[in-house]
C-alpha cells in the first residue's frame, strides 16, 4: 500500500519479527475516521422569545435560579413524598434502565480489553500410538532397511507431557480499538442519560397519577357532600308534600336531581381504583397493595390562589443541556461518529504478533529438563484484497447512521423547546382559568344561597333553586379539577426542562 515503509529496507537483517515490529511502531498512533465535535444545542435568549402562544399566555420565568431537584415537595403532600422515595428505589422501569447502564459499562470494559495482549497457559498429558502405516512411517519405506523393527518402535504407545505459555497481541495500527472504546464510552454516556430520563419519567408519571387520583377523590368527596345536601332537601320536600304545602312537581324535580348526581358516583369510584392501580404499577406493587395508604381523603379546604412556587428555571441554554433526551441524542451521535473510524480501520491491513514457550517430552523424568523446551515466534499479516465491496459498504452504512443521528439530535432539540413552550403556556393558561373558576364558585354559592332564601320566602319557584343549585355544584367540581390540573401542569414543566431527581442509590 502507498505510504507504508518497506520492512526489508528498514531492517534487512531483523527477519520477519523485526519487520513486523518496525511496521507496528511506524504506524502507531494512526486513527481512522472523523473526530467528534460536540454540537451546541440551539436555545433562545429568554423563555418568552420562542413561543407560539398568545401574548397573554407568556409565563413569567426567573432565569437566576432553578427549580429544586425534589420538585414534587412543593405540592406539600407527605404521602406523595413517601411514594416518590419508594419509586426511585423500587420502580421496575428504573431498575431496567439501571441494568442497561451497567451492561454498557461492562461492554466498555470488554472493548477496552482488546488493547492489551492475550496471555494463556496450557498443559496436557496424552497417551498416544502412531499408525504402522501412517504418514510418520512413510520415510522408512522410502529409505528401506529393517522396516519391521523401526515400525514396531514408532508404533509403540507412549505418554506425551506438554505445558507452556501463549501470548498474542494485535497492534491498534489504524485506531480500530481506540474508536471502539470511544464508541463504547459514548454508549455508556447514552445509557446514563437514559437512566436520568427514566428517573424523570417515573417521578413525573407518579406525581401526575397521584394528582389525578387526589382530584378524583376530591370530586367523590364533593359529590357525596352534594348528595347529602340534596337528600336532606328531598326529605324536607317529602314532608312538605305530605303537609300539603307544595305539590309533587317540586318533589319529583328534586328526586331527578338526586338520581342524576348518584349516577356520577360509580364512574368516579372506578377511576379512583384505576388510579391506585396505576401508582402501584409504577412502584412494582400488585393491585390493592397501596389502597390503605391512598384511600385517605384529600386535604380539606380550598387551595390558595398561588399554591406553587415561582418558576425559576435558570438560563434557557442550561435547560437544553440538562434534558436527558438531548444528552442521550448527543451521545448517540458521538457513538455513530466513532463507529465510522471502526469501519474504516477494517479496510487496512492488520498485524498480529504471537509467541509460545513451553516444555514437551514423552519421558516423565526428562520433562523439566532444559532440553525439553520448545518455543515459537509467529507474527502474521492480513491484508484485505477483495470482498465484493462489503467493507466499504459498512463504512457507507456507518456514515448514513451518523447522518441519521445528527438529524435525530436536531429533532430532539426542537421537540424539547416545543414541549417547554407548551408546558409554560398551559401552566399560565391554567392559572388564569383557576382564578376565573374561583370567582365563579364564589358567585355561584352566593346565587344559590340567595335563590334558596327567595324560594323560602315565596318569591320564586323551585326551578330557580334547582338551576342555581346545579350551577353551584358544577362550579365547585370544576374548580377542584382546575386545581389538580394546575399541579399537573407544574409537573409537566419540571419534566419539560429536564429537572431529574437526584440519584438515590448507586448504579449496579
ABEGO torsion letter per residue (X at the ends): XBGBBBAAAABAAAEAAAAAAAAAAAABGBBBEBBBBBBBBBBBABAAABBABBAAABBBBBAABBBBABAAAAAGBAAAAAAAAAAAAABAAAAAAAAAAAAAAAAAAAAAAAABBBBBBBBBBBBBBBBAABAAAAAAAAAEEBAAAAAAAAABBBBBBBBEBBBBBBBBAAGAAAAAAAAAAAAAAAAAAAAAAAAAAAAAAAAAAAAAAAAAAAAAAAAAAAAAAAAAAAAAAAAAAAAGABBAAAAAAAAAAAAAAAAAAAAAAAAAAAAAAAAAAAAGBBBGAAAAAAABBBBBEBBBABABBBBBAEBAAAAAAABAAAAAAAAAAAAAAAAAAAAAAAABBBBBBBBBBBBBBABAAAAABAAABBBBBBBBBBBBABAGGAAAAAAAAAAAAAAAAAAAAAAAAAAAAAAAAAAAAAAAAAAAAAAAAAAAAAAAAAAAAAAAAAAAAGABBAAAAAAAAAAAAAAAAAAAAAAAAAAAAAAAAAAAAGBBBBBABBBX
